[in-house]
Amino acid sequence: MSKHNRFPASWSIRGFVLGGGSLVLSSLLATTASAAPPSAAAALGLKPVQDGVEFEQVESGDVEQCEVRDIEREDWSGWEVIAGDGTVLRRFADTNGDKKVDLWCYFQFGVEVYRDVDANFNGKADQYRWMGTGGTRWGIDENEDGQIDRWKMISAEETTRELVESLAHSDGNRFVTLLASPKELQSAGLTGDRLESLVKKASRAASNFKKFAATQRAIGPQSQWIQFAAATPGIVPADDIGVKKDVMAYENAVAMYESNGQSGQMLVGTVIRINDTWKLVDLPVLAETGEPIAQSNGNFFTPGGMATTGTGISSAGNSKTQELVGALEAVDSQMVGEADPKALATLNERRADIVEKLIAAAETPAERDTWTRQLVDTVSVATQSGSYPGGLKRLKTLAASFRDSKAAQSEAMRAYTEYQLIGTEYIARQTGDADFAENQVWWLEQLTEFADQYPQAPETAAAKLQLALSKEFEDKEAEALRFYKEVAKDFRGTEAAERAAGAVRRLESEGKEVDLEGRTVQGKAFRLSALRGRPVVLHYWATWCEPCKNDMKLLRGLQARYQRAGLQIVGVNIDNQLEQASEFLKTNALPWIHLHADGGLESSPLAKQFGVQTLPTTMLIDSKGRVVDHNIGAAELDDAIEKLLK
């Protein structure tokens, strides 16, 4: 038997599944030695897991000229697809001798440009590599869902390309993979205040990405990354303050992109090298159409002397701006570790003063809006945390100034400021002797007025979701449906619209068959319809939700009582990260199925399927898969199940 016959001469192709928007091969298994190998047409029909891979396609009329051959290697088995001129088009290989394909390779002009890799040999791709003329990216998919969870290798150029893609599709998970984590920044050699400052920036960037993506209008689904522009990267030496080994970084890096036939620039800022990856530490800044971007003060180097020839980047900005940025950084340094409330209040006041001066000194609308957003965000957070007693008054003054028709800020920024003011004042009103009901009425009135005044603002979608939720609590579901349907229609394509559409589905579900699909905390695929024939309690929970934990005690009792009736409980965890749910379940006996998808109430696909906005939310479903109650209290379940089973 020749070396090629570790795999029999024939193959059957089975298990085509959808993933990443393309058809991918889940397994290629040997059948009988006498059957013919797969056709070239079938092999060429396979697609990479990841979207956007540029690989050689074959016209239908040329497929019959292609040939499937055994791989000519001692250590691999499998086959290659060869074009009529002898060029390699595809390679599918078994690299460990278990007679299952674990390597799916794609070529462009005879050069391998991309491969899907099953590194743990379980039949599913868990790594994605670009190579040759396709680049250097190497992504790791830890839960094998077709989405890259972290980068093992990525260049600075490719990081900015991924950044454009994450904005184009408002993909927060994709953006987070580009940010330097605290552990990575520490491994890069950063320590002390320097480390803490960058960790805070990256954390804020992760938290604020969704809002930033929703409010920016420059980059959309049709936008394309064009090139990376930056001066030569620099080294921060190991003996510098807060650095224990050499750190390599770009400052004021720019991503060039094209959108609807127009070119644009995005200031990416600092890009730091961490092993074989280049990572971001902050949100980007987008220029107005056709305008250059002013450089910002960097995290490591002074930008004034950086070469910018041919990059399209303007000079470092006027000296007044640089002076103010320096003063701002000095205040930020003083705030790190400061615990005295009076000192913090003074520093917050001083910081706000400086940012207001930066707004006044801004040379472009984009720069002015960026500083304004920073002022609103930092004052709002400081006020809500109690470290800036004068913050609410400052926000009110700022919002009032924007209402002046002569104010330079855009309507989008005015809406953003007004919305943040409403939320900040609502929190500030929650004092020990506050009348909760009165504050709730005030808050809902403010949200209603805001939605009427700014019907197209992204914040209006959030306002209407809150209004809809309040109507649900009041058992005024017709009014709640009206708000949800408005969001689903008026903000189509946004996460808010997805959540609203899910809520409509839930509120209109009683008496209808429903389904839910996702993955368990163990990573196994799950569909609710697989439980047909048994009644189901669908319980949405999170580790931070104390009422959810009280419900769980009741659910354990119901599980035991109705075991013979086949009652199934399905928990849907809505924590931000899988680890939170996994750790909780290790120490709490909850012996039923638990699903999870990262993102929390804001972004979890599981929450969005039924528009769940508050926890706990519990649904009762009969044995035919029809919803009996779309929002039932745990204490009511016993009677409802008893009635259902009669």
TORNU-529017 format. One line per 8 residues: number of its first residue (from 1); their letters; for each residue x, y, z of C-alpha. Coordinates in Angstrom, 3 decimals, decimal comma, always signed. Example, Ala and Ser with C-alpha at 12.3 -4.5 7.8 and 13.67 -1.06 7.14 Angstrom:
<rs>
1> AS> +12,300/-4,500/+7,800  +13,670/-1,060/+7,140
</rs>
This chain:
<rs>
1> MSKHNRFP> +0,000/+0,000/+0,000  +1,425/+3,372/-1,002  +1,930/+6,276/+1,364  -1,212/+7,903/-0,070  -3,424/+5,120/+1,165  -3,456/+6,020/+4,853  -6,708/+7,541/+3,602  -8,686/+5,159/+1,372
9> ASWSIRGF> -8,917/+6,203/-2,236  -12,473/+7,422/-1,839  -14,135/+10,007/+0,325  -17,611/+11,057/+1,224  -18,229/+14,702/+1,989  -20,753/+15,240/+4,718  -21,663/+17,757/+7,363  -21,905/+21,029/+5,488
17> VLGGGSLV> -22,846/+23,664/+8,068  -23,286/+27,402/+8,004  -20,563/+29,403/+9,713  -19,222/+32,914/+9,316  -21,542/+33,480/+6,396  -19,955/+30,730/+4,278  -20,287/+27,006/+3,757  -17,594/+25,179/+5,681
25> LSSLLATT> -16,619/+21,529/+5,793  -17,206/+19,898/+9,179  -15,751/+16,505/+8,291  -14,360/+14,433/+5,463  -14,452/+10,758/+6,297  -13,255/+7,664/+4,479  -15,927/+5,278/+3,261  -14,937/+2,430/+0,932
33> ASAAPPSA> -11,753/+1,894/-0,998  -13,589/+1,182/-4,220  -15,643/+4,359/-4,623  -14,424/+7,350/-6,576  -12,855/+10,399/-4,834  -14,951/+13,555/-4,446  -15,502/+15,581/-7,561  -13,578/+18,779/-8,186
41> AAALGLKP> -16,901/+20,643/-8,233  -17,776/+19,436/-4,708  -14,331/+20,285/-3,375  -14,350/+23,746/-4,969  -17,727/+24,410/-3,394  -16,147/+24,546/+0,070  -15,576/+28,035/+1,501  -13,418/+29,462/+4,315
49> VQDGVEFE> -15,019/+29,938/+7,719  -13,973/+33,603/+7,817  -15,543/+36,152/+5,496  -13,538/+38,353/+3,164  -10,825/+35,864/+2,240  -9,490/+36,538/-1,263  -8,769/+33,179/-2,880  -8,882/+31,805/-6,415
57> QVESGDVE> -12,340/+31,046/-7,738  -13,000/+28,790/-10,737  -15,562/+29,584/-13,400  -18,185/+26,874/-13,760  -17,064/+26,159/-17,317  -13,491/+25,479/-16,132  -14,314/+23,139/-13,242  -14,245/+20,004/-15,412
65> QCEVRDIE> -10,612/+20,758/-16,291  -9,652/+20,600/-12,579  -8,360/+17,406/-10,986  -8,390/+15,972/-7,454  -5,055/+14,363/-6,485  -3,561/+12,718/-3,400  -1,230/+14,922/-1,343  +2,410/+14,189/-2,129
73> REDWSGWE> +3,752/+14,277/+1,451  +5,072/+11,632/+3,835  +3,534/+13,215/+6,958  +0,105/+14,272/+5,629  -2,752/+12,475/+3,892  -5,596/+13,998/+1,969  -6,006/+15,603/-1,392  -5,455/+18,687/-3,490
81> VIAGDGTV> -7,496/+20,309/-6,212  -5,332/+21,180/-9,216  -6,303/+23,578/-12,024  -5,950/+22,621/-15,682  -2,612/+24,475/-15,869  -1,222/+22,600/-12,840  -1,811/+25,392/-10,283  -2,847/+24,276/-6,801
89> LRRFADTN> -6,302/+25,633/-5,874  -7,189/+23,847/-2,612  -5,625/+21,458/-0,132  -7,546/+19,407/+2,472  -5,326/+17,364/+4,768  -5,209/+15,007/+7,716  -2,052/+15,943/+9,622  -2,336/+13,505/+12,551
97> GDKKVDLW> -3,338/+10,249/+10,869  -6,848/+9,917/+12,310  -8,459/+9,851/+8,832  -10,252/+13,163/+9,386  -9,422/+16,417/+7,689  -8,018/+19,004/+10,098  -6,540/+21,479/+7,597  -8,505/+23,349/+4,908
105> CYFQFGVE> -6,178/+25,420/+2,688  -7,061/+27,998/+0,019  -4,732/+29,333/-2,694  -4,456/+32,435/-4,865  -2,328/+32,166/-8,033  -0,699/+29,013/-6,664  +0,216/+30,591/-3,284  -1,527/+29,525/-0,083
113> VYRDVDAN> -3,281/+32,596/+1,342  -5,538/+31,172/+4,058  -6,243/+28,044/+6,073  -8,846/+26,822/+8,570  -7,218/+24,674/+11,254  -8,699/+22,061/+13,583  -5,863/+22,112/+16,135  -7,604/+19,885/+18,704
121> FNGKADQY> -8,755/+17,367/+16,070  -12,435/+17,327/+17,044  -13,821/+18,037/+13,573  -14,289/+21,817/+13,993  -11,985/+24,643/+12,963  -10,587/+26,530/+15,957  -7,828/+28,572/+14,292  -7,813/+30,758/+11,180
129> RWMGTGGT> -4,577/+31,766/+9,459  -3,856/+34,185/+6,639  -0,496/+33,754/+4,890  +1,419/+34,428/+1,709  -0,099/+37,416/-0,049  -3,107/+37,148/+2,303  -1,205/+38,681/+5,227  -0,076/+37,459/+8,643
137> RWGIDENE> -3,244/+37,206/+10,757  -3,621/+34,182/+13,009  -6,893/+34,094/+14,932  -7,932/+31,739/+17,726  -11,563/+30,590/+18,070  -11,686/+29,120/+21,568  -15,356/+28,086/+21,560  -15,377/+27,032/+17,886
145> DGQIDRWK> -18,326/+29,243/+16,923  -16,688/+30,719/+13,832  -15,813/+34,009/+15,586  -12,238/+34,960/+16,441  -11,824/+35,322/+20,211  -8,205/+36,509/+20,251  -5,277/+37,108/+17,946  -2,115/+35,036/+18,115
153> MISAEETT> -0,538/+37,087/+15,332  -1,596/+40,311/+13,626  +0,369/+43,196/+12,115  -0,259/+46,880/+12,822  -1,648/+47,274/+9,302  -4,063/+44,379/+9,748  -5,132/+45,648/+13,181  -6,308/+48,910/+11,604
161> RELVESLA> -8,039/+46,935/+8,865  -9,910/+44,902/+11,505  -10,781/+48,172/+13,251  -12,452/+49,513/+10,112  -14,369/+46,238/+9,748  -15,516/+46,299/+13,380  -16,897/+49,822/+12,895  -18,429/+48,980/+9,527
169> HSDGNRFV> -20,503/+46,244/+11,161  -20,786/+47,716/+14,701  -19,103/+44,536/+15,944  -18,074/+45,117/+19,548  -16,640/+41,625/+19,999  -14,398/+42,095/+16,975  -13,183/+45,424/+18,362  -12,400/+43,997/+21,806
177> TLLASPKE> -10,039/+41,413/+20,263  -7,944/+44,348/+19,002  -7,586/+46,015/+22,415  -4,602/+45,287/+24,634  -5,766/+43,447/+27,746  -4,340/+44,267/+31,195  -2,383/+41,002/+31,131  -0,950/+41,786/+27,692
185> LQSAGLTG> +0,069/+45,315/+28,680  +1,784/+43,909/+31,738  +3,568/+41,269/+29,661  +4,742/+44,010/+27,301  +6,754/+45,460/+30,191  +4,540/+48,273/+31,461  +4,212/+48,894/+35,186  +2,855/+51,351/+37,738
193> DRLESLVK> +0,871/+54,430/+36,727  +1,754/+53,934/+33,070  +0,201/+50,491/+33,088  -2,833/+51,646/+35,050  -3,457/+54,574/+32,689  -3,455/+52,390/+29,570  -5,582/+49,710/+31,245  -8,190/+52,352/+32,058
201> KASRAASN> -8,135/+53,722/+28,499  -8,594/+50,273/+26,985  -11,386/+49,471/+29,431  -13,226/+52,708/+28,587  -12,776/+52,007/+24,890  -14,362/+48,561/+25,256  -17,283/+49,997/+27,225  -17,894/+52,933/+24,881
209> FKKFAATQ> -17,443/+51,197/+21,524  -21,109/+50,407/+20,943  -22,169/+54,019/+21,461  -19,292/+55,278/+19,331  -20,115/+52,858/+16,503  -23,795/+53,782/+16,634  -23,226/+57,550/+16,538  -20,475/+57,797/+13,924
217> RAIGPQSQ> -21,661/+58,105/+10,331  -18,375/+58,027/+8,426  -17,865/+54,257/+8,237  -20,679/+51,941/+7,146  -21,187/+48,411/+5,797  -19,804/+49,362/+2,368  -16,644/+51,011/+3,717  -13,284/+49,475/+2,875
225> WIQFAAAT> -9,872/+49,786/+4,503  -7,297/+51,200/+2,073  -3,993/+51,561/+3,893  -2,113/+52,159/+7,126  -0,242/+55,436/+7,604  +2,205/+56,233/+10,376  +5,700/+57,454/+11,048  +8,400/+54,944/+12,001
233> PGIVPADD> +7,589/+53,043/+15,208  +9,606/+53,982/+18,259  +11,089/+52,203/+21,250  +10,396/+53,118/+24,870  +13,580/+51,844/+26,587  +13,452/+49,434/+29,496  +14,923/+52,011/+31,892  +12,152/+54,560/+31,251
241> IGVKKDVM> +9,626/+55,301/+34,018  +6,978/+52,593/+34,200  +8,728/+50,351/+31,665  +10,739/+47,269/+32,631  +11,570/+46,072/+29,111  +11,716/+47,721/+25,700  +8,280/+48,612/+24,333  +7,701/+49,178/+20,614
249> AYENAVAM> +4,785/+51,352/+19,515  +3,391/+53,586/+16,803  +1,889/+56,920/+17,806  -0,728/+58,813/+15,782  -1,274/+55,872/+13,444  -3,968/+56,494/+10,835  -6,220/+54,128/+8,899  -7,214/+55,294/+5,427
257> YESNGQSG> -10,558/+54,017/+4,199  -13,021/+54,507/+1,360  -16,761/+54,859/+1,837  -19,276/+55,382/-0,961  -16,540/+56,525/-3,317  -15,074/+59,040/-0,871  -11,813/+58,621/+0,998  -11,553/+59,208/+4,725
265> QMLVGTVI> -9,099/+59,101/+7,593  -9,382/+57,603/+11,047  -6,896/+58,467/+13,778  -6,131/+55,152/+15,445  -3,602/+56,672/+17,838  -1,276/+54,337/+19,706  -0,648/+50,835/+18,381  +1,586/+48,801/+20,693
273> RINDTWKL> +3,481/+45,612/+19,890  +2,794/+42,694/+22,245  +4,707/+39,574/+21,172  +3,478/+38,809/+17,624  +0,439/+41,093/+17,782  -0,113/+44,838/+17,490  -2,838/+46,094/+19,803  -4,926/+49,245/+20,293
281> VDLPVLAE> -5,410/+51,051/+23,600  -8,230/+53,481/+22,798  -11,149/+54,352/+20,543  -10,266/+55,963/+17,204  -11,095/+59,518/+16,116  -12,888/+60,043/+12,803  -12,400/+63,149/+10,666  -15,163/+65,018/+8,900
289> TGEPIAQS> -15,386/+64,100/+5,222  -12,456/+65,511/+3,306  -10,743/+66,962/+6,382  -7,330/+65,899/+7,727  -6,946/+64,776/+11,315  -4,885/+66,726/+13,795  -2,382/+64,616/+15,712  -3,065/+64,021/+19,376
297> NGNFFTPG> -0,715/+63,836/+22,300  +0,589/+60,268/+22,306  +0,857/+57,731/+25,100  +4,606/+57,268/+24,682  +6,194/+59,908/+22,452  +5,811/+63,627/+21,761  +4,284/+63,844/+18,266  +5,683/+67,232/+17,265
305> GMATTGTG> +8,718/+65,969/+15,412  +7,127/+63,003/+13,678  +7,429/+62,824/+9,926  +4,086/+62,987/+8,128  +5,058/+63,379/+4,498  +2,589/+61,646/+2,249  +0,365/+60,417/+5,057  -2,287/+63,102/+4,810
313> ISSAGNSK> -1,939/+63,914/+8,518  -1,827/+67,535/+9,564  +0,711/+69,017/+11,941  +0,658/+68,359/+15,652  -1,813/+71,164/+16,345  -1,413/+74,618/+17,844  +0,733/+75,178/+20,900  -2,291/+76,166/+22,994
321> TQELVGAL> -3,891/+72,750/+22,418  -0,640/+70,974/+23,259  -0,323/+72,975/+26,453  -3,875/+72,099/+27,484  -3,406/+68,411/+26,705  -0,301/+68,420/+28,901  -2,267/+70,030/+31,718  -5,038/+67,441/+31,283
329> EAVDSQMV> -2,573/+64,568/+31,559  -1,125/+66,110/+34,716  -4,588/+66,184/+36,316  -5,272/+62,606/+35,233  -2,010/+61,522/+36,865  -3,003/+63,238/+40,105  -6,388/+61,486/+40,091  -4,811/+58,015/+39,956
337> GEADPKAL> -4,995/+56,585/+43,461  -6,524/+59,728/+44,990  -8,985/+58,723/+47,738  -9,861/+62,013/+49,436  -13,392/+63,066/+48,311  -12,660/+66,816/+48,490  -9,439/+66,440/+46,520  -11,220/+64,323/+43,881
345> ATLNERRA> -14,004/+66,896/+43,559  -11,415/+69,647/+43,012  -9,525/+67,585/+40,434  -12,737/+66,736/+38,557  -13,620/+70,435/+38,469  -10,161/+71,339/+37,209  -10,289/+68,588/+34,582  -13,648/+69,797/+33,271
353> DIVEKLIA> -12,275/+73,367/+33,055  -9,370/+72,180/+30,904  -11,563/+70,116/+28,563  -13,904/+73,088/+28,052  -10,858/+75,119/+26,980  -9,878/+72,303/+24,586  -13,378/+72,427/+23,089  -12,985/+76,165/+22,541
361> AAETPAER> -9,535/+75,659/+20,973  -10,655/+72,855/+18,626  -9,849/+73,531/+14,984  -12,311/+71,095/+13,350  -15,888/+69,978/+14,097  -14,675/+66,400/+14,634  -12,076/+67,502/+17,176  -14,626/+69,707/+18,953
369> DTWTRQLV> -17,153/+66,863/+19,172  -14,479/+64,474/+20,460  -13,546/+66,780/+23,347  -17,218/+67,516/+24,039  -18,021/+63,833/+24,263  -15,105/+63,347/+26,662  -16,356/+66,207/+28,838  -19,893/+64,823/+28,950
377> DTVSVATQ> -18,758/+61,251/+29,643  -16,238/+62,035/+32,379  -18,455/+64,560/+34,169  -21,411/+62,152/+33,992  -19,422/+59,218/+35,403  -17,822/+61,343/+38,131  -21,210/+62,756/+39,133  -22,877/+59,366/+39,286
385> SGSYPGGL> -20,006/+57,953/+41,364  -20,305/+60,827/+43,842  -16,796/+62,177/+43,227  -17,954/+65,413/+41,557  -20,767/+67,126/+43,528  -20,825/+70,053/+41,113  -20,986/+67,843/+38,028  -24,751/+67,893/+37,541
393> KRLKTLAA> -24,843/+71,673/+37,515  -22,018/+71,703/+34,982  -23,820/+69,265/+32,684  -26,987/+71,341/+32,871  -25,068/+74,490/+31,959  -23,396/+72,707/+29,044  -26,715/+71,326/+27,735  -28,329/+74,761/+28,052
401> SFRDSKAA> -25,524/+76,329/+26,015  -26,127/+73,781/+23,246  -29,792/+74,714/+23,046  -28,676/+78,130/+21,780  -29,072/+78,041/+18,004  -25,656/+79,685/+17,682  -23,867/+76,855/+19,463  -21,263/+75,185/+17,262
409> QSEAMRAY> -21,966/+71,605/+18,342  -23,778/+69,286/+15,968  -27,340/+68,160/+16,665  -25,988/+64,663/+17,310  -23,768/+66,000/+20,084  -26,601/+68,069/+21,541  -28,798/+64,968/+21,666  -26,015/+62,929/+23,238
417> TEYQLIGT> -25,469/+65,559/+25,953  -29,176/+65,877/+26,730  -29,561/+62,113/+27,046  -26,546/+61,762/+29,345  -27,894/+64,615/+31,451  -31,230/+62,824/+31,934  -29,516/+59,631/+33,093  -27,093/+61,484/+35,360
425> EYIARQTG> -29,811/+63,556/+37,016  -31,965/+60,462/+37,520  -29,116/+58,785/+39,434  -28,397/+61,976/+41,382  -32,036/+62,112/+42,497  -31,788/+58,693/+44,165  -30,953/+60,005/+47,637  -31,909/+58,288/+50,872
433> DADFAENQ> -35,122/+60,287/+51,345  -36,068/+60,407/+47,664  -39,576/+59,507/+46,489  -38,867/+56,655/+44,073  -42,276/+56,787/+42,383  -41,978/+60,536/+41,838  -38,483/+60,170/+40,390  -39,691/+57,399/+38,100
441> VWWLEQLT> -42,454/+59,605/+36,741  -39,949/+62,436/+36,191  -37,537/+60,127/+34,390  -40,171/+58,715/+32,027  -41,449/+62,200/+31,251  -37,910/+63,327/+30,402  -37,343/+60,310/+28,139  -40,635/+60,969/+26,338
449> EFADQYPQ> -39,770/+64,632/+25,742  -36,298/+63,646/+24,536  -37,678/+61,097/+22,060  -40,114/+63,700/+20,691  -37,377/+66,331/+20,316  -34,736/+64,032/+18,752  -36,690/+61,349/+16,829  -33,689/+60,246/+14,739
457> APETAAAK> -30,967/+60,293/+17,426  -29,450/+56,886/+18,306  -30,133/+57,684/+21,964  -33,861/+57,828/+21,171  -33,806/+54,090/+20,485  -32,450/+53,524/+24,006  -35,003/+55,966/+25,451  -37,902/+54,159/+23,780
465> LQLALSKE> -36,630/+50,778/+24,954  -36,691/+52,117/+28,502  -40,203/+53,501/+27,987  -41,367/+50,171/+26,586  -39,895/+48,319/+29,548  -41,705/+50,626/+31,977  -44,971/+49,870/+30,206  -44,285/+46,154/+30,546
473> FEDKEAEA> -43,887/+46,608/+34,303  -47,211/+48,443/+34,362  -48,860/+45,574/+32,425  -49,605/+47,996/+29,574  -48,312/+45,696/+26,887  -50,134/+47,389/+24,017  -48,210/+50,595/+24,754  -44,976/+48,662/+25,215
481> LRFYKEVA> -45,484/+46,995/+21,826  -45,974/+50,393/+20,200  -42,579/+51,590/+21,461  -40,827/+48,331/+20,561  -42,246/+48,354/+17,041  -41,195/+51,980/+16,526  -37,599/+51,142/+17,481  -37,563/+48,021/+15,306
489> KDFRGTEA> -38,774/+50,047/+12,316  -37,050/+53,424/+12,774  -33,619/+52,114/+13,792  -33,427/+49,086/+11,530  -29,950/+47,538/+11,385  -28,948/+48,518/+14,922  -28,647/+46,381/+18,053  -31,493/+48,372/+19,591
497> AERAAGAV> -33,734/+47,348/+16,688  -32,742/+43,688/+17,134  -33,641/+43,846/+20,815  -36,918/+45,601/+20,064  -37,862/+43,039/+17,407  -37,084/+40,280/+19,901  -39,315/+41,948/+22,499  -42,156/+42,131/+19,972
505> RRLESEGK> -41,648/+38,436/+19,295  -41,845/+37,695/+23,029  -44,881/+39,866/+23,766  -46,778/+38,386/+20,831  -45,666/+34,804/+21,503  -48,446/+33,417/+23,704  -50,163/+30,533/+21,947  -47,434/+30,399/+19,297
513> EVDLEGRT> -44,602/+27,929/+18,806  -41,199/+29,449/+19,512  -37,618/+28,321/+19,249  -34,329/+29,452/+20,776  -30,871/+28,392/+19,774  -27,455/+28,919/+21,266  -24,657/+27,128/+23,077  -24,518/+25,692/+26,556
521> VQGKAFRL> -21,892/+26,832/+29,040  -20,009/+23,681/+28,021  -19,996/+24,862/+24,401  -22,531/+22,381/+23,007  -25,081/+23,464/+20,398  -28,667/+23,640/+21,672  -32,132/+24,190/+20,202  -35,251/+24,603/+22,298
529> SALRGRPV> -37,262/+22,646/+19,731  -35,258/+19,532/+20,702  -37,348/+19,459/+23,915  -40,688/+19,144/+22,102  -42,996/+16,756/+23,954  -42,083/+18,154/+27,374  -43,099/+21,364/+29,154  -40,259/+23,875/+29,526
537> VLHYWATW> -39,457/+26,709/+31,916  -37,112/+29,211/+30,230  -35,329/+31,225/+32,944  -33,077/+34,211/+32,144  -30,538/+34,909/+34,903  -27,153/+36,417/+35,765  -24,750/+36,015/+38,673  -25,316/+39,636/+39,749
545> CEPCKNDM> -29,110/+39,195/+39,919  -30,179/+38,306/+43,480  -33,885/+37,752/+42,588  -32,684/+35,255/+39,956  -30,955/+33,252/+42,690  -34,151/+33,207/+44,743  -35,993/+31,903/+41,673  -33,446/+29,101/+41,341
553> KLLRGLQA> -34,429/+27,696/+44,741  -38,042/+27,482/+43,571  -36,984/+25,973/+40,247  -35,072/+23,169/+41,998  -38,273/+22,279/+43,848  -40,339/+22,352/+40,663  -37,807/+20,157/+38,879  -38,140/+17,497/+41,569
561> RYQRAGLQ> -41,934/+17,748/+41,826  -42,639/+17,523/+38,089  -39,811/+15,182/+37,115  -42,213/+12,401/+36,119  -44,159/+14,837/+33,949  -40,939/+15,516/+32,041  -40,564/+19,169/+33,054  -37,430/+20,680/+31,546
569> IVGVNIDN> -35,743/+23,807/+32,871  -33,485/+25,821/+30,568  -31,418/+28,568/+32,135  -30,197/+31,426/+29,926  -27,239/+33,191/+31,510  -26,861/+36,861/+30,604  -23,518/+37,645/+32,269  -21,015/+39,590/+30,185
577> QLEQASEF> -18,531/+36,709/+30,079  -18,740/+32,919/+30,158  -16,274/+32,646/+33,062  -18,714/+34,385/+35,404  -21,432/+31,815/+34,722  -19,028/+28,849/+34,800  -17,591/+29,786/+38,191  -21,069/+30,291/+39,669
585> LKTNALPW> -22,309/+26,919/+38,398  -19,285/+25,137/+39,901  -20,405/+26,084/+43,401  -24,200/+26,077/+42,923  -26,103/+22,884/+42,156  -28,433/+23,795/+39,287  -28,806/+20,502/+37,400  -30,402/+21,690/+34,204
593> IHLHADGG> -29,290/+23,087/+30,840  -27,693/+26,527/+30,954  -27,048/+28,561/+27,809  -24,644/+31,481/+27,508  -23,478/+34,033/+24,943  -21,186/+36,930/+25,832  -22,503/+40,477/+25,813  -24,815/+40,878/+28,793
601> LESSPLAK> -28,263/+42,440/+28,554  -26,997/+44,982/+26,014  -25,516/+42,672/+23,392  -26,018/+38,976/+24,151  -27,628/+37,246/+21,137  -29,628/+35,123/+23,584  -31,102/+38,215/+25,222  -31,870/+39,775/+21,843
609> QFGVQTLP> -33,800/+36,759/+20,522  -36,697/+37,594/+22,857  -35,748/+41,198/+23,653  -35,034/+40,496/+27,325  -34,128/+43,765/+29,053  -34,500/+42,926/+32,722  -33,813/+39,963/+34,993  -35,217/+37,626/+36,002
617> TTMLIDSK> -37,440/+36,968/+33,003  -39,200/+33,616/+32,893  -41,277/+32,019/+30,134  -43,481/+28,908/+30,399  -43,737/+26,768/+27,262  -46,009/+23,743/+26,761  -45,073/+20,330/+25,359  -45,901/+21,467/+21,815
625> GRVVDHNI> -43,460/+24,334/+21,992  -46,175/+26,977/+22,427  -45,742/+29,837/+24,869  -48,176/+29,694/+27,800  -46,843/+32,812/+29,570  -44,106/+35,094/+28,251  -43,305/+36,736/+31,606  -44,359/+34,640/+34,582
633> GAAELDDA> -43,207/+35,060/+38,177  -41,410/+32,091/+39,719  -43,967/+31,953/+42,535  -46,746/+31,524/+39,947  -45,091/+28,640/+38,117  -46,329/+25,820/+40,364  -50,009/+26,590/+39,766  -49,422/+27,274/+36,072
641> IEKLLK> -47,595/+23,977/+35,508  -50,224/+22,067/+37,488  -52,929/+23,576/+35,288  -50,909/+22,899/+32,134  -50,512/+19,210/+32,953  -54,210/+18,537/+33,631
</rs>
